[in-house]
Amino acid sequence: MFTFTRAELTSPVQLCDGRWVVSSYADVRAVLADPVTYLPDNALTAVTPVAPAALRALVRARFSLPPTLANNGSDSHAGLRRLVASFFTPARVAAAEPRIRALAMERLGGSDLVRSLAWDLPAIVLMDLLGLEDVDIPTLKRWSTASLEFFWGDITRERQMELVDDVGAFHQWLIKRYEARDGALFCALADAGVSAADSAGLCYFLLIAGQETTTQLLSTALRRALQDRELWERLPLPGVAESFVEDVLRTETPVVTWRRLTAREVVLSGVRVPAGAELVLLLSGKENDPKHLAFGYGRHFCLGAGLARLEAAVVLRTVAEHEPSLRLAGDEPEWLQLLSFRAPRSVTVAR
Ligand code: HEM
C-alpha cells in the first residue's frame, strides 16, 4: 500500500520499493519543467504490473493507451492539447457556473456529502462541456472508479480480474462513440484526423481525470471545511471559498503524486538517480510552500484547473449558504488510497 507521507521520508529524493520519491518543491518543479530529461511516458502506466490473465482480457477488448496527453512526450502532444483545451476555455468554464450552482442546489440535504454532492456533479458538468449526450452517469462512475484502482492501486491479481471488465467495457464504449461520431468531442477528434485508438486512449484519460479528481477534491474540501465552524460560517462571503480551495489544493490535493521517467542519469538534491528510473513526484505541499503544484507545471499543466477550482468553490459556497448548521457526524471515514489519488470515501453529516 502506498501510504508514504512527507513525514515518513528521510531524504528529499528517496528510493521506496523501486520508485524514487521526489518531495521538495524545487525538485518537483524542476522535473516537471524539463520534459526532455524527465519523460511523461509512464504517467498512466499500471502501478501493479498487469497479470497475464487480465492482460488477455484487455487485448480482447482491444484496450490500448497510446501516447496522447498526459503520457505523451512526442510532437503530437501540442496539437491534441490545443484541441482538448478548446473545450475548456475560460469563457466556456465561466459559463458553466449557473449549471454547477443549480446541480449543487438539487443535491442539498444528503447525509453523506460524497454520495449526494461530490459524486456525480463533476461528471455531469464534464459531459456538458464535452458535448457528450445520453451518457449513463452511474455506469461512467463505475468504469472510472474501477479504472483508477486498476491503474493506480496496489492490488492483487484477483482484484485485477474483478476490475478488468469495467476497464475494457469503458474503452469499447469510447471506440463506439468515436465510430458513430457521437458527441462534440468525438466529432472534433475525427475531424482533426485523430485515429480511433488515439481518440479512445485520450478520452479514457480525459473522462476519468476530468471528473474523478474533482469528486475527490470536493470530498476532501467539504470534510475539512466542516471541521472548522468559523470557516463554514464565512464560506458564503466573496472570495472565501476560492482561497480555501487553494489551500486544500496546496496541502491536501487529491492528486497526491504524479510520475515521470528519467531519460538519463540525473542528480537531484545531491542524489544520483539512474537513467530509466521511475520518479514519484509529491504534489501535496508543505504548509510553508509559497505556491502549489497540485495541477502540475509546464507542458502538461492540467487543462481542467480552472474548471476544478470553479466547481469546488461554487459547491462549497452553495452548501455553506443553505446549510449553515451542517456538522460532521459518524466515525472516521475510509479513505481512497491509491498511488496518485487520495480522498475520504464518505463525509457523513448531521443537521
Ligand atoms: C482537483 C482536480 C484536478 C487535479 C488535482 C488535477 C491534476 C492534474 C495533474 C497533476 C496533471 C499532470 C500535470 C503535469 O504533468 O504537469 C493533470 C493533467 C491533466 N488534467 Fe487535471 N486535475 C484535475 C482536474 C481536471 C479536470 C476537471 C480536467 C478536465 C477538464 C483535467 C484534465 C487534465 C488533462 C487533459 C491533463 C493532461 C494535460 C497534458 O498532458 O497536456 N484535470 N491534472
Residues whose N, C-alpha, C, O or C-beta is under 5 A from the ligand:
A	BS01	HEM	L32 L69 A70 R81 A209 G210 Q211 T213 T214 L217 V255 W258 L293 A294 F295 G296 Y297 R299 H300 F301 C302 L303 G304 A305 L307 A308
